[in-house]
Amino acid sequence: MSTVTDSDSDTVAVSGVTYQRAEADYFEKRKLKRTAGFWGLWGMGVAAVISGDFSGWNTGIASAGWGGFVLAGLIVVAMYVLMIESISEMASAMPHTGGAYSFARAAMGPWGGFITGLAETIEYVMTAAVVIYYSAGYADSIMKTLTGFSLAEAGLVWVWWAVLFAVFVALNATGAQISFRFAVVVSFISIGILVLFGVMAAFSGQLNLGSLFDIAPIDGNSAFLPFGWTPVLFAMPFAMWLFLGIEELPLAAEEAHNPERDIPRAGRGGLLTLILTGAIVVVLNPGVLGSSAIGASTEPLLDGFRAMVGEQAAAVLSAFALIGLLASVQGIMYAYGRNMYSLSRAGYYPKALSLTGKRQTPYLALIVGAVIGFLSLFVVRYGSTEAGSVVLNIAVWGAVLSYLLQMTSFVILRFKAPNASRPHLSPFGIPGAVIAGLLALAIFIGVLANPAYTIAIYTVVVLYVLALAYFAIHGRHVLVLSPEEEYALNGGLNTDD
């Protein structure tokens, strides 16, 4: 790697890009505040994901049957266990807000960092949109039950989207301390609702484990795998919905009191929490409704409550269940805000997006991400009847690409900087990262091979073509020596501790 410094213009040229040294007050306008301990990080990680237990995952049963979905889920769990340990190791060595972008930047240079960071932006912005979509569905169903009026039936479901985006942008912009506290509270409430559902299902008399296999097999397949083995691959993106987002924790590195210690602990604790809550809904929700019915439901938990206690009481209980969906709006908005903040601070995205203001939150990044998410839902909803599914698949596509690139970064960094200070070491080492990467690649291929995901694939390809063209023509010439970039350029990983 060759580096050219121009002292007159105060620029640095390296690896085909040009860096500008920041003005005196550049980083003062882009400050974050350390407010999070272990529980704040755990809450943010769980909050970002917990909505997956309420909606979205169940479509995988429709495509693969209950047995096929369970197999897909077990494979996905293995991927996340291996991946979270690898990500925690990199986060402890590079405790910067950049997260995935930071890891890839250190391993694969500016282009690798940009490609990985963009994948994570797509993942989190689209995930926020999907959660808003399902939250609006739950809220509208509850309102119709209690009042008889439905915005969706009036053709105004977009009003729910606009209101929810606005409320949670405002909440996230009020300050990181409030965001972390809110995440902890709603995570515990959401877990409580899921545990209540599990207890009610177990003792309601409505539970019938035989109904897990009520999808009629085709072509001589078994009741366990009614559509055969291939759909297991297609069900993996929906199984991911039970965990997608837990990997966001490194984005909180500059707002955590002790990121080297607490991010790995919170990652493990959050993942274990999500495995347990996921098991509740995957077994008991279809056990109450039947796999055939739950595969077609847009409100599986609400439908489960309806089956046990009736329409009116279910609406009241589901008002609490809605908290779980809203928890994820909070957590995922936090993630895309920090992801866009870090890429903007380094100049990959327009620099204004990293301004933090008096409350030290990236308010412009939050607003821009919300506008993109809202427009995505609006365009897809009024051009297709499956807005939630299409946007979900865009989010998953971005996620698995990000996962694959992060695991590649892990392997490169282990060889590139064997003596680096790594406060947390993955017990699975390079083999664990390779296996996690291969599983992510399998899901990536599954998305490409499934004709139902064609719109999502084309959308992401177009986004990448436009973004890479922007970076090649303009972005690579206006980068800033942010902490992630300084760290990579100065060989921070190559020093012993």
C-alpha angles and dihedrals in degrees: 000000000000122000126198120192122197107199093188095057093027094232135135123212119201137150093359095307134097125224127204120208109239122251118252096265098034096104093036087066090049104050127144126199127231107235109134131095128176096293093047090053092044090050093049092049094048093042091054092057109027094090087070087074091057103047143356102037094080094069086075090067090057091055101041108015123243095290093047091050092050090052089049089049094052091051091048091049090054090051093051094046091053094040098048091054091050093047091047090055092053092044092054091051094044108031096183129130090244094082110171093012090052093051094048092044091057092045105036107018131244096316092051090047093050095047092049094043091050091051089054092048090054090047097052100037091049092043090054089052092050093050090049088051094053093040090055090050092052093045093048093048091051092048092050092050094049100037107016092237125112126190090197093056089048089055092249103109088125087071089067090050093050093047094047094047091048095048095049096042086055092048094049091046094055093077143295094257092059091044093054093045092048090050093054094048096047092044091058092045091049092049089049091054091050092048089048090052090050093050092046092048092050094051104028097087089235095096114108115167089192088069089067085080100042094116107105111240119236132211093016095303123147128261088247092056103022094171099035131245104306095070089060086075091049091050094057096084089057092046087053088061088075090062109017109127102030087103090066094087097097087064087071093057096111092046096048122092093220109012096167091062106025103045093061091044093047091047092055094042094046094048092050090050091052093048090056096046091045090054090055095057098036092056105028104034095059088035088065100037102026124246093262093057097040093052089065097041123110090191105038098165093044090049089050091054090047091055091053105038109012134253103296098043090044090056091055093047091045091053084068090042088057086067088070091058092045090050089063093048086058096046097044093045088054089053098050090043092056094040092053090041094057095045090046093048088056092047099249089115125031106296095231090072091071096057109120107186127200094320091053095233125124094248097167092052089051092051095046092048090050092050091050091048093048093048091048091055092044095050095044095042094053093042097043139021093228103064095145094051095045095048091043090057091049088053093049092047090054091045098052091045088052091047093050092050093046092052089048088052091051092056093045092050093049088058097034096049109020093160098048120131106261111175089187121041123197108239088215095055122185094338090057092051092047092051092046090049092050091050090050088050090052091054089046090054090045090057091049092048097049111088089205089070097052095109091050092050094049090048094053093044091053091048091052094047091052094043095047091048089052092049094047094048102037118350099066091057097056105047120142129220095247121168092271092050095043090049093052095044095047094050095243091167093056098068127091119236 
